[in-house]
Amino acid sequence: MAAILPSSYKEGTVTIANGSTAVTGTNTFWGDPNGEGNPILPGDWFGVHKGYAIRIASIEGNGALTLANPWPGPSQTDAAYEVMLQSDNARMATSTRQLLQQLMNGNIAAFTGLSGEPDTVPYFVGPGAMGLLTRQDLTQGVNYDVQVDTLTDRAAYDLQVPGFAILVSDVGDGRAAIYSKVTAASGDWSDPAYITGPRGLNWKGAWSGATAYEKDDAVSYNNASWIALVENNNVAPVAGATWGLLAARGATGAIGVNPRGAYDNATAYAVTDSVLYNGSTWIAIAATIGNAPPNLPTTSNTWWQLLAQKGVDGTGTGDVVGPIGAVDGNVPVFDTATGKKLKDGFPVTAYMKTLLDDTDSGAARATLAGFGVVRQTVFTASGTFTPHADMIYCIIDCYGAGGGGGGAALTTSNTINGAGGGGAGAKSRKIASKADIGASQAVSIGAAGTAGSSAPGDGGNGGTSSVGTLCTAPGGSGGKAAGAGSSGLGGAGGVAGTGDLSLPGCPGVTGFRSGTTLTIVYMRQGGDAADSVGFGGPLLLGAAGAPAVGYSAGGSGGSDYSGGGTKAGGVGANGLVVITQFCAR
């Protein structure tokens, strides 16, 4: 026998204030934050006992939950409530839609749109756009139209068009440079753009009178280095017009230490001789024979001065044997399974060093470009978004404001008219890096479309919500007014804005009109918002238009019933911006 699953949950009582998102339960069992076995889950709808459907954003515990939008109903204390449960199919559809939105950023489509050619490499030319680089593009350092040997050869191209580039292999001093035509005038070349430096010296070794030297040849002579200033033959280097001094020999330095090995009482030692004695190194400060260095802790006598003291002997057993040699900086590893022998291991790469010097797991995640904390900021009013210091990237969701419903004129007896509902605002999404955001971005929340007057008048258009120029979502259009015995057209949904993904808003419904009052139909007339962040106002026949609920939705149009009087439209909903940050810590 098939089990019938409940469609709602209303155990216990709740307390919630008007305009708040915090709900406190008494004698409720809402589960825990991880969602295991919970009777209700984020995404279910709270408030159907009052005619509202506010999405549950999170479950904090058995008696605490948070709504995605402020509670529009009256405040209540320990009162009855009802949560409408979302079906598994709806949850799966939402998850699938989110996955498709991530895959539809244009990168995969851009790659599949390329026509592969031999010796080419794909690369990004912009968001969701790719092109091909040839092997020549990767290996050729500069671009030019023609190459010549000297500046004289360049004259053959003096009448070329502006932008024509020529590579001169030797401009006169051994350097190569590129010149470009500035204008079409003859010989109007740009300044040289050098691609090689001046020709360096050519080392020829010791000077020889039998060798012919060219300019920039360098030689050693009389303990100094010289460079030829001009071509010459059998001219000994001396400072003048033929040779220039590069470097002269410096003064003789002090006599260094002369290692003599282990001290020998029969050996004659000179000043600066060094010896090894009782494990320490000593340097002679006077010539001596038969006079040994002192015993520590004395560090000097007439003939010797302590140079390096023997280290303290270790206290271990010393049974681990290392290799004969190793590469500096490598990590040692065990050789065989005895634990007594080491061998040269592997180098510590630069990448490993960046991980090893990280002070905590958050810093390591930053090195690995991974995130460990998700932070969300909801803007219901204009302001400034400043990214968290540890943010790696963020997802921006912008919702344009909803349009207002149109007003309705007075009708004749036994007739009904209805003005058009306001269109919902567009929805745009942008995935942005910390570099994209910079220090901060201005956040603008679109204002709700005004209600159409009972004159009658058209409903006002909703405003655009945006985060800088990265992501924009235009508002929906206002619904059209309805004259006597006629209906007003529904307002258009907001047009697609800017972002990685942008969807137009849901249009408002055209007003209801009937020549008889025998049948009255109630329906949703204002356009619903994307992602269920708001719902359009319902059409109430013979009454003023209803305002939109939540965000981004359109208000409904007014309706007169059997000459009851002119009716104003309902106001639309304000826009919304939600920014989800993915942070290293």
C-alpha positions in Angstrom: 0.0 0.0 0.0 1.5 3.4 -1.0 2.2 5.9 1.8 0.7 9.4 1.4 3.3 11.9 2.5 2.2 15.1 4.3 2.0 18.3 2.2 2.2 20.7 5.2 3.6 20.9 8.8 1.9 22.8 11.7 3.0 21.1 14.9 3.3 23.5 17.9 3.0 27.3 17.8 5.3 30.1 16.6 6.2 33.7 17.5 7.2 36.2 14.7 7.2 40.0 14.4 6.0 41.9 11.4 9.0 42.8 9.1 11.3 40.2 10.9 12.9 37.0 9.3 13.4 35.2 12.7 10.8 32.6 13.6 10.7 31.0 17.1 8.8 27.8 17.7 7.2 26.3 20.9 6.7 22.5 21.0 7.9 22.3 17.5 10.3 19.7 15.9 12.0 21.4 13.0 15.2 19.3 13.1 18.8 20.5 13.1 20.9 22.6 10.8 22.3 19.6 8.9 18.9 18.7 7.6 19.1 14.9 8.5 15.5 13.7 9.0 14.0 17.2 9.3 10.3 17.4 8.7 10.8 20.8 7.1 13.7 22.0 5.0 15.1 25.2 3.5 13.0 26.0 0.5 9.6 25.1 2.1 7.0 27.9 2.4 6.1 29.5 5.8 2.9 31.6 6.3 0.2 29.9 4.3 -2.0 30.1 7.5 -2.1 33.9 6.8 -2.3 33.6 3.0 1.5 34.2 2.5 4.3 31.9 1.1 7.6 33.1 2.4 10.6 30.8 1.6 12.5 29.3 4.5 16.2 30.3 4.2 17.6 28.1 6.9 16.8 25.8 9.9 18.8 26.7 13.0 17.3 24.1 15.3 14.0 22.5 16.6 12.6 25.9 17.6 14.4 28.4 15.4 14.3 29.1 11.6 15.1 32.1 9.4 12.9 33.3 6.5 14.4 34.4 3.2 12.2 37.6 3.2 10.8 39.7 6.0 7.4 38.6 7.4 4.7 40.8 5.7 1.9 39.6 7.9 0.8 40.8 11.4 2.9 40.0 14.5 1.9 36.8 16.4 2.9 35.2 19.7 2.7 31.5 20.3 0.0 31.3 17.6 -0.9 28.5 15.1 1.0 28.4 11.9 1.4 26.2 8.8 4.4 25.4 6.6 3.7 24.2 3.0 6.3 21.5 2.1 8.1 21.7 -1.3 7.9 18.5 -3.4 11.1 16.5 -4.1 10.5 17.2 -7.8 10.6 20.9 -7.2 13.8 20.6 -5.1 15.4 18.5 -7.9 14.3 21.1 -10.5 15.8 23.9 -8.5 19.2 22.1 -8.1 19.2 21.2 -11.8 18.4 24.8 -12.7 21.3 26.1 -10.6 23.7 23.5 -12.2 22.5 24.6 -15.7 23.1 28.2 -14.8 26.7 27.5 -13.9 27.3 25.5 -17.1 25.7 28.3 -19.2 28.4 30.9 -18.5 29.5 30.7 -22.2 32.9 29.1 -21.8 31.9 25.7 -23.0 29.9 27.1 -25.9 32.9 29.3 -26.9 35.3 26.3 -26.9 32.9 24.1 -29.0 32.4 27.0 -31.4 36.1 27.0 -32.4 37.2 25.4 -35.7 40.4 23.5 -34.8 43.4 24.1 -37.1 46.9 22.5 -37.1 49.5 24.2 -34.9 47.0 26.4 -33.1 46.2 26.9 -29.4 42.8 28.1 -28.0 42.7 31.1 -25.6 40.2 33.4 -24.0 39.6 36.8 -25.6 36.9 37.8 -23.1 34.2 36.3 -20.8 32.6 33.4 -22.7 34.7 34.2 -25.9 37.7 32.3 -27.3 40.0 32.5 -30.2 43.0 30.7 -31.7 46.7 31.5 -31.5 49.1 30.1 -34.1 52.5 28.7 -33.3 54.0 31.7 -35.0 52.1 34.0 -32.6 53.7 32.1 -29.6 57.2 32.0 -30.9 57.7 35.3 -32.8 58.6 38.0 -30.3 57.7 41.0 -32.6 55.6 41.7 -35.6 56.7 43.6 -38.7 56.0 43.7 -42.4 59.6 43.4 -43.8 63.2 43.1 -42.7 66.2 44.9 -44.0 69.9 44.9 -43.1 70.7 48.6 -42.6 69.0 52.0 -42.4 70.1 52.7 -46.0 68.0 49.8 -47.1 65.0 51.2 -45.3 64.8 54.1 -47.8 63.2 51.8 -50.4 60.0 51.8 -48.2 59.8 55.5 -47.5 56.4 55.8 -49.3 54.6 53.1 -47.5 51.3 53.6 -45.7 51.0 54.6 -42.1 51.5 51.7 -39.7 53.8 49.8 -42.1 56.6 48.3 -39.9 60.1 47.4 -40.9 62.8 45.6 -38.9 66.4 47.0 -39.4 68.9 44.4 -38.4 71.7 47.0 -37.7 70.9 50.6 -37.1 74.6 51.5 -37.1 75.6 50.6 -33.5 75.0 46.9 -33.7 71.4 47.2 -32.4 68.2 46.0 -34.2 65.1 48.2 -34.1 61.6 48.4 -35.6 60.4 51.6 -37.3 56.8 52.4 -38.3 55.4 54.9 -40.8 53.7 57.7 -38.9 52.0 59.3 -41.9 52.0 58.7 -45.7 54.6 61.4 -46.2 57.9 60.1 -47.6 60.4 59.1 -44.9 58.1 59.9 -42.0 59.3 57.1 -39.7 58.7 56.7 -36.0 61.5 56.7 -33.5 63.3 53.3 -33.3 61.9 50.6 -31.0 65.0 48.7 -30.1 64.7 44.9 -29.8 68.3 44.3 -29.0 70.8 46.2 -26.9 74.1 47.7 -28.1 76.7 45.3 -29.2 78.8 44.1 -26.2 82.5 43.6 -25.9 84.3 40.7 -27.5 86.8 39.1 -25.1 90.0 38.2 -26.9 92.2 37.1 -23.9 95.8 38.4 -23.4 96.9 41.2 -25.7 99.2 40.1 -28.6 101.0 42.4 -30.9 100.5 39.9 -33.8 96.7 40.2 -33.5 94.5 42.7 -35.4 91.8 44.1 -33.1 88.4 45.5 -34.0 86.3 48.0 -32.1 84.8 46.6 -28.8 87.4 43.8 -28.6 88.6 43.4 -25.0 92.0 42.1 -23.8 94.0 41.7 -20.6 97.4 43.6 -20.4 99.7 44.4 -17.4 97.1 43.1 -14.9 94.3 45.3 -16.3 91.4 44.9 -18.7 91.2 47.1 -21.9 88.6 47.7 -24.7 89.5 48.7 -28.2 88.0 52.0 -29.2 88.9 51.7 -32.8 90.4 49.1 -35.1 94.2 48.7 -34.4 97.1 46.3 -34.9 100.3 46.1 -32.7 99.3 49.1 -30.5 99.9 48.1 -26.8 97.0 49.1 -24.6 97.3 52.4 -22.8 94.6 54.9 -22.0 94.0 57.1 -25.1 92.2 57.2 -28.4 92.9 53.5 -29.3 92.3 51.8 -26.0 90.0 52.4 -23.0 90.6 51.0 -19.5 87.9 48.6 -18.4 89.3 47.5 -15.0 92.6 47.8 -13.2 94.0 45.4 -10.7 93.3 46.4 -7.1 95.6 46.6 -4.2 97.0 43.3 -2.7 94.6 42.1 0.0 95.5 40.9 3.5 97.0 37.4 3.9 94.3 34.9 4.5 94.1 31.8 6.7 96.5 29.0 5.6 95.1 25.6 6.8 97.9 23.3 8.0 95.9 20.4 9.3 96.3 18.8 12.7 98.7 20.5 15.1 102.3 19.0 15.0 104.7 20.0 17.8 107.7 19.6 15.4 106.3 21.9 12.7 107.2 25.5 12.3 104.1 27.7 11.9 103.8 31.2 10.5 101.3 34.0 11.2 97.8 33.1 9.9 98.5 29.4 9.7 95.5 27.5 11.1 95.5 24.1 12.8 93.1 21.6 14.3 93.8 20.9 18.0 91.5 18.9 20.4 88.6 19.3 18.1 88.8 23.1 17.8 90.4 25.3 15.1 93.2 27.8 16.0 95.0 30.5 14.1 98.6 31.4 14.6 99.1 35.1 15.8 102.9 34.7 16.0 105.5 32.5 14.4 106.1 29.5 16.6 107.5 25.9 16.8 106.8 23.5 19.7 104.2 25.8 21.4 100.8 24.2 21.3 97.4 26.1 21.5 96.0 26.3 25.0 93.3 24.0 26.4 89.8 25.3 26.6 88.2 27.3 28.2 91.3 29.5 27.6 90.9 30.9 24.1 94.3 32.4 23.4 98.0 32.5 24.4 101.1 34.2 23.0 101.1 32.2 19.7 97.5 31.1 19.1 93.9 32.5 19.0 90.7 30.3 18.9 89.1 30.5 15.5 86.2 27.9 15.8 85.3 26.0 18.9 84.4 22.3 18.8 80.6 21.7 19.2 79.0 19.9 22.0 78.8 16.1 21.6 75.3 14.7 21.1 73.6 12.4 23.6 72.0 10.0 21.1 73.0 6.5 20.2 74.0 7.6 16.7 72.8 4.5 14.9 71.1 6.3 11.9 73.4 6.4 8.8 73.1 9.0 6.1 74.2 9.0 2.5 77.7 10.0 1.3 76.2 13.1 -0.4 73.0 14.9 -1.1 71.5 17.8 -3.0 71.3 21.0 -1.0 67.7 21.6 0.1 66.4 18.1 -0.6 64.1 16.3 1.9 65.8 13.1 3.3 63.9 9.9 3.2 64.4 6.4 4.8 66.3 3.9 2.8 64.9 0.4 3.4 62.4 -0.5 6.2 65.0 -0.7 9.1 64.6 3.0 10.1 68.4 3.2 10.5 69.4 4.4 7.1 68.6 7.6 5.2 69.0 8.5 1.5 68.8 11.7 -0.6 65.1 12.4 -1.2 63.3 15.0 -3.3 63.4 18.8 -3.6 61.0 21.1 -1.8 59.3 22.9 -4.6 58.3 26.6 -4.4 54.7 25.5 -4.3 55.4 23.2 -1.3 57.1 26.0 0.5 54.0 28.2 0.1 52.0 25.5 1.8 54.5 24.8 4.5 54.8 28.4 5.6 51.0 28.9 5.8 50.0 29.7 9.4 46.6 28.0 9.4 44.1 26.1 7.3 42.6 29.3 6.0 45.9 30.5 4.6 46.4 27.0 3.1 43.0 27.2 1.4 44.0 30.6 0.0 47.2 29.1 -1.5 45.1 26.2 -3.0 42.5 28.7 -4.3 39.8 26.8 -2.3 37.1 28.1 -0.1 36.1 27.1 3.4 33.5 29.6 4.4 30.4 30.9 2.5 29.1 34.4 3.4 25.9 36.0 2.0 24.9 39.6 2.0 21.4 40.7 1.1 20.7 44.2 -0.1 17.1 45.5 0.2 18.3 49.1 0.0 21.0 50.8 -2.0 24.5 50.8 -0.4 28.1 49.7 -0.9 29.4 46.1 -1.2 32.9 45.6 0.3 34.3 42.1 -0.2 35.6 40.1 2.8 39.4 40.1 3.1 39.4 36.3 2.5 37.0 36.3 -0.4 38.1 34.3 -3.5 35.1 34.9 -5.7 31.4 35.7 -5.3 28.0 35.1 -7.0 26.0 38.3 -7.6 22.2 37.9 -8.1 20.3 41.1 -9.1 16.5 41.4 -9.3 14.9 44.5 -10.9 11.9 46.1 -9.3 8.4 45.1 -10.3 6.0 47.5 -12.2 2.8 48.9 -10.6 -0.7 47.8 -11.7 -2.8 50.2 -13.8 -5.9 52.0 -12.5 -9.5 51.2 -13.6 -12.2 53.7 -14.8 -15.9 53.6 -13.7 -17.9 50.9 -15.5 -21.6 50.7 -16.3 -24.0 48.6 -14.5 -23.7 44.8 -14.8 -20.2 45.0 -16.3 -16.7 44.4 -15.0 -13.4 45.8 -16.2 -9.8 45.3 -15.1 -6.5 47.1 -15.6 -3.2 45.3 -16.5 -0.9 43.9 -13.9 2.7 45.2 -13.6 5.6 43.1 -15.0 8.2 41.5 -12.8 11.8 42.8 -12.9 14.6 41.0 -14.8 17.0 38.6 -13.0 20.8 38.7 -13.7 23.7 36.7 -12.3 27.4 37.4 -12.3 30.3 35.3 -11.0 33.0 37.8 -10.0 36.5 37.4 -8.6 38.0 39.6 -5.9 39.9 41.4 -8.6 36.6 42.1 -10.5 35.1 43.6 -7.3 38.2 45.7 -6.3 38.0 47.6 -3.1 34.2 47.9 -3.3 31.2 48.3 -5.6 28.1 50.5 -5.4 24.9 48.6 -5.0 21.7 50.1 -6.3 18.2 48.7 -5.5 15.5 49.5 -8.1 12.5 51.3 -6.7 9.0 49.7 -7.0 6.8 50.8 -9.8 4.1 53.2 -8.5 0.4 52.2 -8.5 -1.7 53.5 -11.4 -4.1 56.2 -10.3 -7.9 55.8 -10.3 -8.1 58.6 -12.9 -7.4 56.0 -14.4 -3.6 56.0 -15.0 -1.0 53.5 -16.0 1.2 51.8 -13.4 4.8 53.1 -13.0 7.8 51.2 -14.2 10.1 49.4 -11.7 13.7 50.6 -11.3 17.0 48.8 -12.2 19.0 46.9 -9.5 22.7 46.8 -10.1 26.2 46.1 -8.6 28.4 48.7 -10.3 28.5 47.8 -14.0 29.2 44.1 -13.3 25.6 43.0 -13.0 22.4 44.9 -13.8 18.7 43.8 -13.8 16.1 46.3 -15.3 12.7 46.7 -13.7 9.3 45.6 -15.1 6.9 47.9 -16.9 3.7 49.2 -15.3 0.3 47.8 -16.3 -1.9 49.8 -18.5 -5.1 51.5 -17.3 -8.6 50.2 -18.1 -11.4 52.4 -19.4 -15.1 51.8 -18.9 -16.0 48.4 -20.4 -12.4 47.6 -21.4 -9.3 45.9 -20.1 -5.7 47.2 -19.7 -2.7 45.3 -21.1 -0.3 43.7 -18.6 3.1 45.4 -18.2 6.1 43.8 -19.9 8.7 42.0 -17.8 12.1 43.7 -17.3 14.4 43.2 -20.3 17.6 41.2 -19.9 20.4 43.2 -18.3 24.1 42.5 -17.9 25.9 39.5 -16.3 27.0 36.0 -17.0 23.3 35.1 -17.1 20.4 37.5 -17.5 16.7 36.5 -17.8 13.8 38.9 -18.6 11.0 39.3 -16.0 7.6 37.7 -16.1 5.0 40.0 -17.8 1.9 41.1 -16.0 -1.5 39.7 -17.0 -4.0 41.7 -19.1 -7.0 42.8 -17.0 -10.2 40.9 -16.8 -13.3 42.3 -18.6 -16.8 40.9 -18.8 -20.2 42.1 -20.0 -21.9 40.4 -17.1 -21.4 40.2 -13.4 -22.7 36.6 -13.2 -19.2 35.1 -13.0 -16.2 36.5 -11.0 -12.7 35.0 -11.5 -9.8 35.6 -9.1 -6.3 35.1 -10.5 -2.6 36.2 -10.0 -2.3 39.3 -12.2 1.0 41.0 -11.3 4.1 39.2 -12.8 5.9 36.8 -10.3 9.6 37.4 -9.5 12.4 35.0 -10.6 13.6 32.4 -8.0 10.3 33.0 -6.1 11.7 36.0 -4.3 8.3 37.7 -4.8 4.8 37.1 -6.1 2.6 39.4 -8.2 -0.5 41.0 -6.6 -3.8 39.1 -7.3 -6.6 40.5 -9.4 -9.5 41.4 -7.0 -12.5 42.1 -9.3 -14.3 45.2 -8.2 -11.5 46.4 -6.0 -8.3 48.4 -6.0 -5.2 46.5 -7.2 -3.2 44.5 -4.7 0.5 45.2 -4.0 3.2 42.7 -4.9 4.6 40.4 -2.2 8.3 40.1 -1.5 10.7 41.5 -4.1 10.8 42.2 -7.9 7.2 41.2 -8.5 4.4 43.4 -10.2 1.3 44.8 -8.5 -2.1 43.9 -9.8 -4.5 46.3 -11.7 -7.6 47.9 -10.3 -11.1 46.6 -11.3 -14.5 48.3 -11.2 -17.6 46.1 -10.6 -21.0 47.3 -11.9 -20.3 51.0 -11.6 -18.9 50.7 -8.1 -16.3 53.5 -8.6 -12.9 54.1 -10.1 -10.1 51.9 -8.7 -6.3 52.5 -8.3 -3.7 49.8 -9.2 -1.4 48.0 -6.8 2.2 49.1 -6.2 5.0 46.8 -7.4 7.8 45.3 -5.2 11.3 46.8 -4.8 14.3 45.2 -6.3 16.8 43.0 -4.5 20.5 42.1 -4.6 22.0 39.0 -3.0 25.8 38.5 -3.0 27.2 35.1 -1.9 30.9 35.2 -1.1 33.1 32.1 -1.2 36.0 32.8 1.2 39.2 30.9 2.2 38.2 31.3 5.9 
